[in-house]
Amino acid sequence: MRPQIIAHRGASAYEKENTLMAFEKAIALGADMIEFDVRLTRDKVLIIYHDPTLRNYPIRKLTYGEILSVDPDVPTLASALEVCQGRIRLDVEIKVMRCEKEIVKLLLAAYQPDQFVVTSFYPIVLQRVKKKCPDITTGFLFGDVTVDVCKSLRCSANSVRKRVRKMKADFIAPDWQLLDSKLLSKVVTELPIWLWTVNEAEVMSQVISDPRIHGIITDKPDLGMDIRQQHVSAFHERDRLACDRTVTG
C-alpha cells in the first residue's frame, strides 16, 4: 500500500525519540517502517542518536559508556535491530561517514536487503553502501542545506541530476516544505519521493494522494495510518459509485 507510513525516530510524538520505547510504540501503532539515525562513538560503537553533540560535546569524542552516564536511553544499532528484527522494516539514516561497511554488515545480518532502506545527506555514503551491496535501496536526503549548497556552487538542475544519478539513489527524501521547490522539481523527474517530517493532518491529507509520494515520515504514525485508510476508503467508495452508475446506466 502506498505511500508507506514511516515512524520518525520511532513514534516520537509519544515516546522519547530514537529509543527502544519509541520503536516499540511505532510497532504497536502499526507503522510500516521505523526511521532512525546512526552515529559512531569514540570507542567505535554504532548508536542510535540524532544530534552531533550531547551537552555540547561531540558524540564522536565520547565513549558509549560516557554517553549512557548522561542519557541511559541511547540504544546501540545492534540492540535496535534485535528489537525490530522480524517485526517492522527500517529506514536507516547514516549521519556520519566512514562507518558504512560496519552498518551494512549489521543490517544484512538481521534483515534481507528488501526489508530496509538507507538514507543520508552525504552522497559518498550512499555510493559506498551501493558498492557494498547493490541490492540495498538508498535515498538522498534533501533539505535547506542541500538547496543552499547547490545555490552557492551555482549548480544547474542538470548537474544536480547527474550527481544524483552518480550516487545511484533510488529515491529522494526532501523536507516536505521543499516539495514545491523549483530545484527539487527540476531534479526529481523520475525518482520516487519520501517526505519528512509531516505531522499536521491538513498537510498529511494533501500529500497522501500525491502520486509522486511513496513514503511519509512522521512523528505520528497513527495519524498517517488513519488518513491513508480514509483516503483508501474514499477511493473505493468513488469506485463503487462509478460502477453502480455504469450498471444502472
C-alpha positions in Angstrom: 0.0 0.0 0.0 1.3 3.4 -1.0 2.5 5.7 0.5 4.4 3.9 3.2 4.0 5.4 6.7 7.4 5.7 8.4 7.7 6.4 12.2 10.2 9.2 12.5 12.8 8.2 15.2 10.1 5.8 16.3 6.7 7.1 17.4 8.5 10.2 18.7 5.3 12.2 19.3 4.5 9.7 22.1 7.9 8.4 23.4 11.4 9.7 23.6 12.9 9.8 20.1 15.4 7.3 18.9 14.8 4.9 21.8 13.7 1.3 22.1 10.5 2.6 23.7 9.7 4.8 20.7 10.4 1.8 18.4 8.1 -0.5 20.4 5.4 2.2 20.3 5.7 2.5 16.5 5.4 -1.2 16.1 2.3 -1.2 18.4 0.7 1.5 16.3 1.2 -0.5 13.1 3.6 1.8 11.3 5.0 0.3 8.0 8.6 1.3 8.9 10.8 2.9 11.6 13.3 5.7 10.7 16.3 6.2 13.0 19.7 7.9 13.0 23.1 6.1 13.3 26.3 7.7 14.7 29.6 6.4 15.9 31.2 6.9 19.3 34.8 7.3 20.1 35.1 3.7 21.1 33.6 2.6 17.7 30.1 1.7 19.0 27.3 2.4 16.5 24.5 4.1 18.3 21.0 5.5 17.6 21.2 9.2 18.2 20.2 12.3 16.1 22.3 15.2 17.2 26.0 15.5 16.6 26.6 16.6 20.3 25.5 15.6 23.7 25.5 18.6 26.2 27.6 20.5 23.6 30.3 17.8 23.4 30.7 15.9 20.1 29.4 12.3 20.1 32.4 11.2 18.2 34.6 12.2 21.1 32.6 10.3 23.7 32.6 6.7 24.6 29.4 4.8 24.7 29.8 4.4 28.5 30.1 8.2 28.8 27.0 8.7 26.7 25.0 6.3 28.9 26.1 8.1 32.0 24.3 11.2 30.7 21.5 9.6 28.7 20.8 5.9 29.6 18.2 5.6 26.9 20.6 5.7 23.9 20.5 2.3 22.2 23.1 0.7 20.1 22.3 -0.2 16.5 22.7 -3.8 17.5 20.1 -3.6 20.2 17.7 -1.7 17.9 18.0 -4.4 15.3 17.3 -7.0 17.9 14.1 -5.3 18.9 12.9 -4.6 15.4 14.0 -7.8 13.5 11.1 -9.7 12.0 8.6 -7.1 13.3 9.0 -4.0 11.2 11.0 -2.7 8.3 13.6 0.1 8.7 14.7 3.4 7.3 18.3 3.9 8.5 19.8 7.3 8.2 23.6 7.3 8.3 24.7 10.5 10.0 28.5 10.1 9.6 30.9 8.9 7.0 33.4 6.0 7.1 31.3 3.6 9.0 29.1 2.4 6.1 30.8 -1.1 6.0 30.1 -1.9 9.6 26.5 -0.6 9.4 25.7 -2.6 6.3 27.2 -5.7 7.9 24.9 -5.4 10.9 21.9 -4.7 8.8 22.4 -7.6 6.5 22.9 -10.0 9.5 19.4 -9.1 10.7 17.4 -8.2 7.6 17.1 -9.0 3.9 18.0 -6.1 1.6 14.4 -5.5 0.7 13.4 -5.1 4.3 15.2 -1.8 4.9 16.5 1.3 3.2 19.5 3.5 3.9 19.4 7.3 3.6 21.9 10.1 4.0 22.7 13.7 3.3 26.1 12.6 2.1 26.3 11.3 -1.5 29.5 9.4 -0.8 27.8 7.4 2.0 25.1 6.2 -0.5 27.7 5.4 -3.1 29.7 3.3 -0.5 26.5 1.5 0.6 25.6 0.6 -3.0 29.1 -0.6 -3.7 29.0 -2.8 -0.6 25.5 -4.2 -1.6 23.8 -3.0 -4.8 20.5 -4.6 -3.7 20.1 -2.1 -0.8 17.6 0.7 -1.6 19.0 4.1 -0.9 17.6 7.6 -0.6 19.2 11.0 -0.8 18.1 13.4 1.9 17.2 16.8 0.6 17.0 19.8 3.0 17.5 23.5 3.1 21.3 23.0 3.4 21.2 21.0 0.2 19.4 23.8 -1.6 21.9 26.4 -0.2 24.9 24.4 -1.3 23.5 23.9 -4.8 22.9 27.7 -5.0 26.4 28.6 -3.6 28.0 26.3 -6.1 25.7 27.6 -8.8 24.8 24.1 -9.8 22.4 23.8 -12.6 19.4 21.4 -12.3 21.2 19.2 -14.9 24.4 19.0 -12.9 22.4 18.1 -9.7 20.6 15.4 -11.6 23.9 14.0 -12.8 25.1 13.9 -9.2 22.0 12.1 -8.0 22.5 9.5 -10.8 26.1 9.1 -9.8 25.2 8.3 -6.2 22.7 5.8 -7.6 20.0 6.9 -5.2 16.7 5.0 -5.6 14.6 7.8 -4.2 14.8 11.4 -3.0 13.8 12.3 0.6 13.1 16.0 0.9 11.8 18.2 3.8 8.0 18.4 3.0 8.3 22.2 2.9 10.6 21.8 -0.2 8.1 19.7 -2.1 7.3 22.6 -4.4 10.9 23.8 -4.6 11.9 24.8 -8.1 15.3 23.0 -7.7 13.6 19.8 -6.4 11.0 19.8 -9.2 13.8 20.1 -11.8 15.9 17.4 -10.2 13.3 14.8 -9.4 12.0 13.8 -12.8 11.8 10.0 -12.4 12.6 9.1 -8.8 10.0 8.4 -6.1 9.8 10.9 -3.1 9.7 10.2 0.6 8.7 13.3 2.6 9.9 14.3 6.1 8.6 15.2 8.6 4.8 15.5 8.1 2.9 15.9 11.4 -0.1 18.1 10.5 -3.3 16.4 9.5 -4.0 19.0 6.8 -0.6 18.6 5.2 -0.8 14.8 5.5 -4.2 14.8 3.7 -2.8 16.8 0.9 0.3 14.8 0.2 -1.1 11.3 0.8 -2.8 11.3 -2.6 0.1 12.8 -4.5 1.3 10.2 -7.0 5.0 11.4 -6.5 4.9 10.5 -2.8 5.9 6.9 -2.0 6.7 7.4 1.7 5.7 9.8 4.5 7.9 10.1 7.5 6.0 11.3 10.6 6.3 11.6 14.4 2.6 10.4 14.4 2.4 7.2 12.5 -1.1 6.5 13.8 -2.3 9.8 12.2 -0.6 8.7 8.9 -2.2 5.3 9.0 -5.7 6.8 9.8 -5.5 9.3 7.0 -4.2 6.8 4.5 -7.1 4.5 5.4 -9.6 7.3 4.9 -8.1 8.0 1.5 -8.3 4.3 0.5 -11.9 4.1 1.8 -12.9 7.2 -0.1 -11.3 5.9 -3.3 -13.1 2.5 -3.0 -16.4 4.4 -2.4 -15.9 6.5 -5.5 -15.1 3.4 -7.5 -18.2 1.6 -6.2 -20.4 4.6 -7.1 -18.9 4.7 -10.6 -19.5 1.0 -11.1 -23.1 1.4 -9.9 -23.8 4.2 -12.4 -22.3 2.1 -15.2 -24.5 -0.9 -14.3 -27.7 1.2 -13.9 -26.9 3.3 -16.9 
